[in-house]
Amino acid sequence: MTDPASRKPLPAALLFAAALLAGTVNAQEGDEEEYRAQIPDVGIYKAMLDANKQSGWVQFRNFADQQLIYFTALQTMHCRLSEIRYSINNDTLDQRFPLAECDAELPFNLPSDDTKNWLYLNLKPGEAETIAVQAVWDDGSGSEIVVYQPCKNPEATCASIKTIKKPKKRLDEPSPSTSAR
């Protein structure tokens, strides 16, 4: 039997390791982990963008003597977008649409915005015959460029595809998306 007075204290590192192992064993026994909100992988967002292409990344609406262009479908992807490029009546993509702030707890939800700055564009009636749109992801890749036009039903909030273009090869533009089809 060892004399208690002759025992040497365990180094602090060993005590810390023992505590970690005990915590791991307890977590495994209880099958519980502390939840940490994570934004889903960018691949999920790219698949969503592709799935929403036909119905419109943007929507046109005539309302109260105005033409509104809604960016709601794109804004649901705001947690993985770095920017939304667009242009009215051409494909220069010379404008940027503001993005909502990301909440990792609710990555697909849109926070309230009393200013409506990131919900829609407000134009004169008939001002936009087309809108070219490109999504740029937080990984630096860019989607194809889709040109939308108002749909035939003036009472509906909708858009139809006019053309789809590959991004022009310029140094200041991101590379095209490689989303699975």
N, C-alpha and C positions, 0 to 999 in steps of 0.2 A: 504494500500500500504506500502511496506517495504522500509525503508530508505536504499539507497545503501551503506551508510557508516556502517550500522549495519550488512551487510552480511559478513559471514565468508568465507574465501577462501576454495575451495574444496581440500581435500588431494590429493597429487600427484598420489596415487594409483587409486583413482576414475577417475582422468583425463586420466590416462593411459588406464583404462578399457573402458572408454567412447570412446577413440580413436580407440581401438581394435574393439569394436562393430561397430563403424562407418565404419571401413575398411571392416569388415565382411559383413555388409549390402551392401556396394558398390560392393564387389566381387560377392555377390549373385545376385544383380541387373544386373550386367554386364555378369554373367555366365562365368567369366574368372578366371583362376588360373595361377600362375606362374609355368611353367613346370620345373620339376626337373628330370633329367635322372635317371632311376632306372634300374638295371640289372634285367631281368625277373627271376621269381621264379625258383629254382633248379629243380622243377618237370617238367618244360618245357624242360630243358636241358636233363633230364633223358629220357623223351619221345623221344627226337631227337636222343639220343644215341641208344635207342632200335630200332627206325625206320631205322637207318643207319647200323645196325649190319650185315644184309644180304649182302649189297653192299660193306661193308668193312669200319671199323674204320680207317684202313690203306690201302694203295694201293702199289703194287709192280710195278716197271717199269724197263726194261732193256734199258739203254741209254748210248751211247758213251763208250762202254766197261766197264760199271758200273752197279751195281744193286742198284736202288734207292727205298727206302721205304718212301712213303709220309704219313705224319700225318695231312694233311689238314683238313679232316673231324672232327678229334678230336679238332684241333686248333680252329674251329669255335665255340667251346664250352668253350674256355679258360677262360671266365669271371666267370664261376662257377666251374672250375676244380682247385684242389689244386695240383694234379700231374698226370702224365701219367706214369704208370709202364709198362715195357716191357722186354722181353728177346728174344734172337735169338736162334732158334733150341732147346729150352727147355721151361719149364713153371715156372722157378724160379722167374720171375719178378724182377730180380736183377739190372735192369737199370732204369733210369728216363729220360724222354724226356723233354727238356725245354719248358716252356709255353710262349706264347706271352703276352705282357703287356695288361691289360684290359683297354678299354676306355668305360666308362658307357654310353656315348653318342651313341656309335656304338658297342654294345656288341657282335654282331655276325661277325663283320668285322675283317679282319686280317690287322694289321698295316704292313707297308713295313718293310722288313728285308733283307738288302743287304748281310748279312752274311749267310743267309739260315739256321741258327742254329736251328730254330724251324719249318722248313718246311719238311725236309726229312733227312733220314740217307743215307750215301753214302758208299756202300760196294763193295767188289770184285764181279764180275759176279758169280751168283749161290751160293754165301756165305750163304744166308738165305734161308733155305728150309721151315722154318716156323718162325712166330713171334707171341708170346703170348702177349696180351695187356689187361690191366685193367685201367679203368678210376677211379680216386679218386676225389670225389666231395668236395666242400668247406664246406659241412655239415658233413664231416667225413665218409660218406658211400662210399663203393666201388662197382663197377659194377662186374658182373660175369667176368670170364677170358675167352677171346675168342682167339683161336689159328687160325691164318690165314696162308694160303699158297699161292704162286703165282698161278694165274689162268692158264688155259691150253693154252690160246692164248698169245704167247710171244710178240706180237706187241701191246697188250692192256695194259693200266694202270689200274690194277684191283687186286682183291684178292678174294679168296674163303675161306669159313669157313672149317677148318679141324675138330676142336672140340670146345665145350663150356664146361667150368668147373666152378664149384662153388669155391669161394675162400677158401683156406685152413684156418683152425681155428688156427691162431697165434696171439699172443698179439700185435704184431707190425703191423698188417694188419687191414684195416677198415672192417666194417661189409658189407655184400652184399647189393646192392641197392634194394629198395622196390618199384621200378617204376611200375606203372599200365600197364597191358598188354592188 
